[in-house]
């Protein structure tokens, strides 16, 4: 489905890709002066990338699954009682 189109960059520096791409996020990779590759997709914020590295996501899924099966315990009571003495 490869196609080529000639577009003119407007005076404001913008190029329209068409209404079908309105509101979509794109990655623009400038590979050389005057050469860009544009890819549409969903992108991960830098602060969340660690989730998708190594096996962090599976660890998080495992922890969430465990938390659904195990009710929270009030394990701070002994500490609080010792502090009040």
N, CA, C and O atoms as CSV, one atom per row, in Angstrom:
chain,resi,resn,atom,element,x,y,z
A,1,UNK,N,N,0.828,-1.184,0.000
A,1,UNK,CA,C,0.000,0.000,0.000
A,1,UNK,C,C,0.876,1.252,0.000
A,1,UNK,O,O,0.475,2.289,0.528
A,2,UNK,N,N,2.027,1.164,-0.569
A,2,UNK,CA,C,2.914,2.318,-0.642
A,2,UNK,C,C,2.355,3.346,-1.602
A,2,UNK,O,O,1.814,3.010,-2.656
A,3,UNK,N,N,2.495,4.594,-1.223
A,3,UNK,CA,C,2.068,5.674,-2.111
A,3,UNK,C,C,2.933,6.895,-1.846
A,3,UNK,O,O,3.543,7.022,-0.784
A,4,UNK,N,N,2.976,7.770,-2.802
A,4,UNK,CA,C,3.714,9.011,-2.650
A,4,UNK,C,C,2.781,10.167,-2.944
A,4,UNK,O,O,1.899,10.080,-3.799
A,5,UNK,N,N,2.992,11.245,-2.221
A,5,UNK,CA,C,2.220,12.467,-2.443
A,5,UNK,C,C,3.173,13.645,-2.382
A,5,UNK,O,O,4.167,13.617,-1.657
A,6,UNK,N,N,2.868,14.659,-3.135
A,6,UNK,CA,C,3.630,15.899,-3.058
A,6,UNK,C,C,2.816,16.867,-2.223
A,6,UNK,O,O,1.654,17.133,-2.531
A,7,UNK,N,N,3.419,17.396,-1.164
A,7,UNK,CA,C,2.771,18.357,-0.279
A,7,UNK,C,C,3.631,19.602,-0.231
A,7,UNK,O,O,4.837,19.544,-0.471
A,8,UNK,N,N,3.014,20.722,0.076
A,8,UNK,CA,C,3.747,21.974,0.236
A,8,UNK,C,C,3.727,22.339,1.713
A,8,UNK,O,O,2.672,22.355,2.348
A,9,UNK,N,N,4.899,22.629,2.244
A,9,UNK,CA,C,4.992,23.070,3.635
A,9,UNK,C,C,4.516,24.511,3.675
A,9,UNK,O,O,5.037,25.368,2.962
A,10,UNK,N,N,3.513,24.775,4.523
A,10,UNK,CA,C,2.941,26.109,4.636
A,10,UNK,C,C,3.899,27.093,5.286
A,10,UNK,O,O,4.947,26.709,5.805
A,11,UNK,N,N,3.526,28.362,5.251
A,11,UNK,CA,C,4.378,29.414,5.809
A,11,UNK,C,C,4.585,29.239,7.314
A,11,UNK,O,O,5.552,29.753,7.876
A,12,UNK,N,N,3.675,28.513,7.961
A,12,UNK,CA,C,3.803,28.266,9.403
A,12,UNK,C,C,4.617,27.002,9.691
A,12,UNK,O,O,4.769,26.618,10.850
A,13,UNK,N,N,5.141,26.352,8.643
A,13,UNK,CA,C,5.986,25.175,8.824
A,13,UNK,C,C,5.229,23.875,8.965
A,13,UNK,O,O,5.816,22.865,9.353
A,14,UNK,N,N,3.945,23.867,8.661
A,14,UNK,CA,C,3.130,22.665,8.847
A,14,UNK,C,C,2.830,21.972,7.524
A,14,UNK,O,O,2.747,22.600,6.468
A,15,UNK,N,N,2.669,20.649,7.620
A,15,UNK,CA,C,2.253,19.822,6.493
A,15,UNK,C,C,1.011,19.074,6.931
A,15,UNK,O,O,0.992,18.493,8.016
A,16,UNK,N,N,-0.021,19.078,6.113
A,16,UNK,CA,C,-1.252,18.358,6.440
A,16,UNK,C,C,-1.165,16.940,5.895
A,16,UNK,O,O,-0.845,16.732,4.725
A,17,UNK,N,N,-1.456,15.962,6.759
A,17,UNK,CA,C,-1.456,14.567,6.328
A,17,UNK,C,C,-2.854,14.093,5.951
A,17,UNK,O,O,-3.008,12.993,5.421
A,18,UNK,N,N,-3.859,14.895,6.211
A,18,UNK,CA,C,-5.237,14.542,5.888
A,18,UNK,C,C,-6.067,14.305,7.135
A,18,UNK,O,O,-5.532,14.011,8.205
A,19,UNK,N,N,-7.371,14.434,6.991
A,19,UNK,CA,C,-8.287,14.315,8.125
A,19,UNK,C,C,-8.284,12.928,8.756
A,19,UNK,O,O,-8.613,12.786,9.934
A,20,UNK,N,N,-7.922,11.917,7.999
A,20,UNK,CA,C,-7.917,10.558,8.550
A,20,UNK,C,C,-6.898,10.403,9.683
A,20,UNK,O,O,-7.000,9.478,10.489
A,21,UNK,N,N,-5.925,11.302,9.742
A,21,UNK,CA,C,-4.915,11.248,10.796
A,21,UNK,C,C,-5.145,12.296,11.889
A,21,UNK,O,O,-4.325,12.431,12.797
A,22,UNK,N,N,-6.232,13.022,11.808
A,22,UNK,CA,C,-6.513,14.077,12.791
A,22,UNK,C,C,-6.553,13.502,14.202
A,22,UNK,O,O,-7.231,12.507,14.458
A,23,UNK,N,N,-5.829,14.129,15.105
A,23,UNK,CA,C,-5.810,13.717,16.503
A,23,UNK,C,C,-4.907,12.542,16.819
A,23,UNK,O,O,-4.758,12.181,17.987
A,24,UNK,N,N,-4.307,11.939,15.816
A,24,UNK,CA,C,-3.416,10.796,16.066
A,24,UNK,C,C,-2.015,11.296,16.393
A,24,UNK,O,O,-1.596,12.362,15.944
A,25,UNK,N,N,-1.310,10.508,17.178
A,25,UNK,CA,C,0.061,10.823,17.529
A,25,UNK,C,C,0.982,10.235,16.477
A,25,UNK,O,O,0.766,9.122,15.996
A,26,UNK,N,N,2.006,10.992,16.126
A,26,UNK,CA,C,2.974,10.505,15.148
A,26,UNK,C,C,4.388,10.694,15.671
A,26,UNK,O,O,4.663,11.590,16.469
A,27,UNK,N,N,5.265,9.837,15.207
A,27,UNK,CA,C,6.693,9.947,15.484
A,27,UNK,C,C,7.334,10.447,14.205
A,27,UNK,O,O,7.168,9.848,13.142
A,28,UNK,N,N,8.066,11.546,14.310
A,28,UNK,CA,C,8.750,12.098,13.141
A,28,UNK,C,C,10.241,11.899,13.338
A,28,UNK,O,O,10.830,12.436,14.276
A,29,UNK,N,N,10.837,11.138,12.462
A,29,UNK,CA,C,12.257,10.813,12.539
A,29,UNK,C,C,12.968,11.517,11.390
A,29,UNK,O,O,12.759,11.182,10.224
A,30,UNK,N,N,13.807,12.491,11.724
A,30,UNK,CA,C,14.560,13.165,10.680
A,30,UNK,C,C,15.842,12.377,10.451
A,30,UNK,O,O,16.752,12.402,11.279
A,31,UNK,N,N,15.907,11.686,9.335
A,31,UNK,CA,C,17.043,10.810,9.044
A,31,UNK,C,C,18.165,11.534,8.312
A,31,UNK,O,O,19.295,11.048,8.263
A,32,UNK,N,N,17.858,12.678,7.751
A,32,UNK,CA,C,18.847,13.484,7.036
A,32,UNK,C,C,18.238,14.867,6.867
A,32,UNK,O,O,17.042,15.049,7.096
A,33,UNK,N,N,19.036,15.828,6.475
A,33,UNK,CA,C,18.503,17.170,6.222
A,33,UNK,C,C,17.483,17.092,5.080
A,33,UNK,O,O,17.825,16.743,3.950
A,34,UNK,N,N,16.243,17.419,5.391
A,34,UNK,CA,C,15.199,17.374,4.368
A,34,UNK,C,C,14.552,16.015,4.169
A,34,UNK,O,O,13.736,15.852,3.262
A,35,UNK,N,N,14.899,15.032,5.000
A,35,UNK,CA,C,14.331,13.690,4.874
A,35,UNK,C,C,13.737,13.266,6.206
A,35,UNK,O,O,14.441,13.198,7.213
A,36,UNK,N,N,12.448,12.982,6.213
A,36,UNK,CA,C,11.756,12.580,7.430
A,36,UNK,C,C,10.992,11.284,7.199
A,36,UNK,O,O,10.504,11.020,6.100
A,37,UNK,N,N,10.900,10.492,8.243
A,37,UNK,CA,C,10.033,9.313,8.242
A,37,UNK,C,C,8.965,9.580,9.298
A,37,UNK,O,O,9.285,9.884,10.447
A,38,UNK,N,N,7.703,9.467,8.910
A,38,UNK,CA,C,6.594,9.732,9.822
A,38,UNK,C,C,5.865,8.420,10.082
A,38,UNK,O,O,5.433,7.743,9.149
A,39,UNK,N,N,5.733,8.067,11.364
A,39,UNK,CA,C,5.032,6.836,11.751
A,39,UNK,C,C,3.930,7.180,12.739
A,39,UNK,O,O,4.158,7.909,13.704
A,40,UNK,N,N,2.739,6.656,12.499
A,40,UNK,CA,C,1.659,6.863,13.466
A,40,UNK,C,C,1.710,5.750,14.505
A,40,UNK,O,O,2.183,4.648,14.226
A,41,UNK,N,N,1.224,6.043,15.688
A,41,UNK,CA,C,1.229,5.030,16.732
A,41,UNK,C,C,0.953,5.619,18.094
A,41,UNK,O,O,0.624,6.798,18.228
A,42,UNK,N,N,1.093,4.776,19.106
A,42,UNK,CA,C,0.962,5.202,20.483
A,42,UNK,C,C,2.362,5.136,21.088
A,42,UNK,O,O,3.104,4.181,20.855
A,43,UNK,N,N,2.707,6.138,21.850
A,43,UNK,CA,C,4.058,6.222,22.364
A,43,UNK,C,C,4.049,6.271,23.881
A,43,UNK,O,O,3.112,6.780,24.496
A,44,UNK,N,N,5.089,5.744,24.465
A,44,UNK,CA,C,5.188,5.618,25.918
A,44,UNK,C,C,5.986,6.802,26.470
A,44,UNK,O,O,7.098,7.071,26.016
A,45,UNK,N,N,5.416,7.506,27.448
A,45,UNK,CA,C,6.172,8.608,28.062
A,45,UNK,C,C,7.471,8.088,28.693
A,45,UNK,O,O,7.524,6.954,29.168
A,46,UNK,N,N,8.493,8.906,28.694
A,46,UNK,CA,C,9.789,8.514,29.252
A,46,UNK,C,C,9.665,7.994,30.681
A,46,UNK,O,O,10.348,7.042,31.061
A,47,UNK,N,N,8.793,8.619,31.471
A,47,UNK,CA,C,8.660,8.234,32.878
A,47,UNK,C,C,8.021,6.860,33.062
A,47,UNK,O,O,8.044,6.317,34.166
A,48,UNK,N,N,7.446,6.283,31.992
A,48,UNK,CA,C,6.796,4.980,32.089
A,48,UNK,C,C,7.525,3.877,31.315
A,48,UNK,O,O,7.089,2.725,31.324
A,49,UNK,N,N,8.608,4.213,30.659
A,49,UNK,CA,C,9.329,3.235,29.841
A,49,UNK,C,C,9.872,2.077,30.660
A,49,UNK,O,O,9.972,0.960,30.152
A,50,UNK,N,N,10.224,2.320,31.918
A,50,UNK,CA,C,10.793,1.264,32.761
A,50,UNK,C,C,9.846,0.078,32.890
A,50,UNK,O,O,10.294,-1.053,33.078
A,51,UNK,N,N,8.533,0.325,32.789
A,51,UNK,CA,C,7.567,-0.769,32.889
A,51,UNK,C,C,7.748,-1.805,31.788
A,51,UNK,O,O,7.493,-2.991,31.998
A,52,UNK,N,N,8.182,-1.364,30.632
A,52,UNK,CA,C,8.276,-2.240,29.472
A,52,UNK,C,C,9.679,-2.789,29.253
A,52,UNK,O,O,9.936,-3.474,28.263
A,53,UNK,N,N,10.585,-2.488,30.175
A,53,UNK,CA,C,11.941,-3.014,30.079
A,53,UNK,C,C,12.061,-4.250,30.962
A,53,UNK,O,O,11.379,-4.374,31.979
A,54,UNK,N,N,12.931,-5.151,30.558
A,54,UNK,CA,C,13.154,-6.408,31.280
A,54,UNK,C,C,11.802,-7.106,31.486
A,54,UNK,O,O,11.025,-7.239,30.540
A,55,UNK,N,N,11.524,-7.544,32.697
A,55,UNK,CA,C,10.237,-8.221,32.952
A,55,UNK,C,C,9.420,-7.463,33.998
A,55,UNK,O,O,8.664,-8.069,34.757
A,56,UNK,N,N,9.572,-6.139,34.039
A,56,UNK,CA,C,8.865,-5.327,35.029
A,56,UNK,C,C,7.351,-5.421,34.877
A,56,UNK,O,O,6.634,-5.465,35.876
A,57,UNK,N,N,6.862,-5.451,33.658
A,57,UNK,CA,C,5.419,-5.511,33.430
A,57,UNK,C,C,4.838,-6.814,33.967
A,57,UNK,O,O,3.757,-6.811,34.556
A,58,UNK,N,N,5.536,-7.920,33.774
A,58,UNK,CA,C,5.035,-9.198,34.292
A,58,UNK,C,C,5.084,-9.214,35.821
A,58,UNK,O,O,4.210,-9.797,36.462
A,59,UNK,N,N,6.101,-8.576,36.406
A,59,UNK,CA,C,6.169,-8.476,37.867
A,59,UNK,C,C,5.000,-7.658,38.407
A,59,UNK,O,O,4.414,-8.004,39.432
A,60,UNK,N,N,4.666,-6.576,37.714
A,60,UNK,CA,C,3.545,-5.740,38.132
A,60,UNK,C,C,2.229,-6.508,38.014
A,60,UNK,O,O,1.389,-6.443,38.911
A,61,UNK,N,N,2.049,-7.230,36.915
A,61,UNK,CA,C,0.845,-8.057,36.745
A,61,UNK,C,C,0.736,-9.093,37.856
A,61,UNK,O,O,-0.350,-9.320,38.389
A,62,UNK,N,N,1.850,-9.721,38.205
A,62,UNK,CA,C,1.869,-10.727,39.268
A,62,UNK,C,C,1.505,-10.095,40.613
A,62,UNK,O,O,0.744,-10.673,41.389
A,63,UNK,N,N,2.051,-8.907,40.885
A,63,UNK,CA,C,1.757,-8.212,42.142
A,63,UNK,C,C,0.291,-7.800,42.220
A,63,UNK,O,O,-0.326,-7.917,43.279
A,64,UNK,N,N,-0.267,-7.326,41.126
A,64,UNK,CA,C,-1.683,-6.936,41.112
A,64,UNK,C,C,-2.579,-8.154,41.301
A,64,UNK,O,O,-3.582,-8.090,42.011
A,65,UNK,N,N,-2.217,-9.253,40.667
A,65,UNK,CA,C,-2.977,-10.493,40.834
A,65,UNK,C,C,-2.926,-10.953,42.288
A,65,UNK,O,O,-3.947,-11.354,42.848
A,66,UNK,N,N,-1.745,-10.899,42.901
A,66,UNK,CA,C,-1.578,-11.291,44.299
A,66,UNK,C,C,-2.424,-10.406,45.207
A,66,UNK,O,O,-3.050,-10.888,46.150
A,67,UNK,N,N,-2.437,-9.093,44.912
A,67,UNK,CA,C,-3.171,-8.163,45.772
A,67,UNK,C,C,-4.685,-8.396,45.716
A,67,UNK,O,O,-5.392,-8.093,46.677
A,68,UNK,N,N,-5.177,-8.922,44.616
A,68,UNK,CA,C,-6.609,-9.223,44.516
A,68,UNK,C,C,-6.980,-10.436,45.367
A,68,UNK,O,O,-8.112,-10.550,45.835
A,69,UNK,N,N,-6.029,-11.330,45.562
A,69,UNK,CA,C,-6.290,-12.565,46.313
A,69,UNK,C,C,-5.974,-12.436,47.796
A,69,UNK,O,O,-6.420,-13.262,48.593
A,70,UNK,N,N,-5.220,-11.424,48.178
A,70,UNK,CA,C,-4.780,-11.262,49.566
A,70,UNK,C,C,-5.245,-9.918,50.116
A,70,UNK,O,O,-4.878,-8.861,49.604
A,71,UNK,N,N,-6.058,-9.978,51.163
A,71,UNK,CA,C,-6.576,-8.751,51.758
A,71,UNK,C,C,-5.456,-8.036,52.513
A,71,UNK,O,O,-4.546,-8.681,53.034
A,72,UNK,N,N,-5.523,-6.716,52.572
A,72,UNK,CA,C,-4.508,-5.969,53.326
A,72,UNK,C,C,-4.546,-6.328,54.808
A,72,UNK,O,O,-5.607,-6.614,55.362
A,73,UNK,N,N,-3.390,-6.309,55.431
A,73,UNK,CA,C,-3.287,-6.586,56.867
A,73,UNK,C,C,-2.844,-5.310,57.567
A,73,UNK,O,O,-2.031,-4.547,57.044
A,74,UNK,N,N,-3.385,-5.094,58.742
A,74,UNK,CA,C,-2.995,-3.939,59.528
A,74,UNK,C,C,-1.753,-4.335,60.323
A,74,UNK,O,O,-1.858,-4.746,61.479
A,75,UNK,N,N,-0.599,-4.213,59.714
A,75,UNK,CA,C,0.627,-4.670,60.355
A,75,UNK,C,C,1.396,-3.534,61.030
A,75,UNK,O,O,2.542,-3.720,61.441
A,76,UNK,N,N,0.782,-2.375,61.144
A,76,UNK,CA,C,1.453,-1.265,61.799
A,76,UNK,C,C,1.015,-1.095,63.252
A,76,UNK,O,O,1.619,-0.311,63.984
A,77,UNK,N,N,-0.022,-1.810,63.682
A,77,UNK,CA,C,-0.514,-1.689,65.048
A,77,UNK,C,C,0.570,-1.913,66.107
A,77,UNK,O,O,0.701,-1.083,67.006
A,78,UNK,N,N,1.348,-2.989,66.042
A,78,UNK,CA,C,2.375,-3.195,67.073
A,78,UNK,C,C,3.369,-2.032,67.129
A,78,UNK,O,O,3.786,-1.621,68.212
A,79,UNK,N,N,3.737,-1.520,65.997
A,79,UNK,CA,C,4.681,-0.411,65.963
A,79,UNK,C,C,4.080,0.827,66.619
A,79,UNK,O,O,4.741,1.509,67.403
A,80,UNK,N,N,2.826,1.110,66.292
A,80,UNK,CA,C,2.165,2.298,66.845
A,80,UNK,C,C,2.014,2.152,68.366
A,80,UNK,O,O,2.210,3.117,69.105
A,81,UNK,N,N,1.668,0.951,68.827
A,81,UNK,CA,C,1.538,0.724,70.282
A,81,UNK,C,C,2.866,0.942,70.992
A,81,UNK,O,O,2.896,1.498,72.090
A,82,UNK,N,N,3.974,0.508,70.374
A,82,UNK,CA,C,5.300,0.677,70.979
A,82,UNK,C,C,5.681,2.159,71.039
A,82,UNK,O,O,6.324,2.597,71.993
A,83,UNK,N,N,5.292,2.917,70.037
A,83,UNK,CA,C,5.638,4.327,69.995
A,83,UNK,C,C,4.862,5.103,71.061
A,83,UNK,O,O,5.389,6.045,71.652
A,84,UNK,N,N,3.620,4.710,71.303
A,84,UNK,CA,C,2.779,5.414,72.266
A,84,UNK,C,C,3.242,5.203,73.691
A,84,UNK,O,O,2.909,6.016,74.554
A,85,UNK,N,N,3.989,4.159,73.981
A,85,UNK,CA,C,4.411,3.856,75.359
A,85,UNK,C,C,5.356,4.862,75.919
A,85,UNK,O,O,5.789,4.732,77.063
